[in-house]
Amino acid sequence: MPSARKPSNRAEARVSTPLVPAILATICCCLPAGIVAIVYAAQVNSKLAAGDYVGARRSSHRAKVWCWVALLLSIAYWVLSIGVYILMVEGYPGGSLFDFPGTLNFGG
């Protein structure tokens, strides 16, 4: 367990709290990864108040990493979704995915 200590300089005492990006990642990107980011971001202020500056920096870093994970998962989801949609609508050479050879056409 990291020891609680006073910051040695002003730069060490400043730890960013990425709560807003974590909330945006939860709403706009990927819910599970965004929730993890919110949990880590929420730990930053309480660790700073307790004097655990190392733990606060670690939680801040982990929250930022999970925000990026949420964004990347969201991008991967949309790329795959658009790719599957294009394959289903545009189809393979010679017809769409739903044009099966040998199907009966009773429409006339």
URPE-V293557 format. One record per residue. N is the residue number from 0. OMEGA is omega in whole degrees, -180 to 180 (none if undefined). Layout:
N,OMEGA ; N,OMEGA
This chain:
0,-178 ; 1,-179 ; 2,177 ; 3,-179 ; 4,178 ; 5,177 ; 6,-178 ; 7,177 ; 8,-176 ; 9,-180 ; 10,180 ; 11,-178 ; 12,-180 ; 13,177 ; 14,-179 ; 15,177 ; 16,-176 ; 17,-178 ; 18,180 ; 19,176 ; 20,179 ; 21,178 ; 22,178 ; 23,178 ; 24,179 ; 25,-176 ; 26,-170 ; 27,-171 ; 28,-172 ; 29,-174 ; 30,-177 ; 31,180 ; 32,178 ; 33,178 ; 34,177 ; 35,178 ; 36,178 ; 37,-180 ; 38,179 ; 39,-180 ; 40,179 ; 41,180 ; 42,-172 ; 43,-177 ; 44,180 ; 45,177 ; 46,175 ; 47,179 ; 48,179 ; 49,-180 ; 50,-180 ; 51,-176 ; 52,177 ; 53,178 ; 54,178 ; 55,178 ; 56,179 ; 57,179 ; 58,178 ; 59,179 ; 60,-180 ; 61,177 ; 62,179 ; 63,179 ; 64,-179 ; 65,173 ; 66,178 ; 67,178 ; 68,179 ; 69,179 ; 70,-179 ; 71,177 ; 72,178 ; 73,178 ; 74,179 ; 75,179 ; 76,-178 ; 77,178 ; 78,178 ; 79,180 ; 80,179 ; 81,177 ; 82,179 ; 83,179 ; 84,179 ; 85,178 ; 86,-177 ; 87,-177 ; 88,-178 ; 89,175 ; 90,178 ; 91,176 ; 92,179 ; 93,178 ; 94,-180 ; 95,-179 ; 96,-177 ; 97,177 ; 98,-179 ; 99,177 ; 100,177 ; 101,178 ; 102,-177 ; 103,179 ; 104,-179 ; 105,-177 ; 106,175 ; 107,none
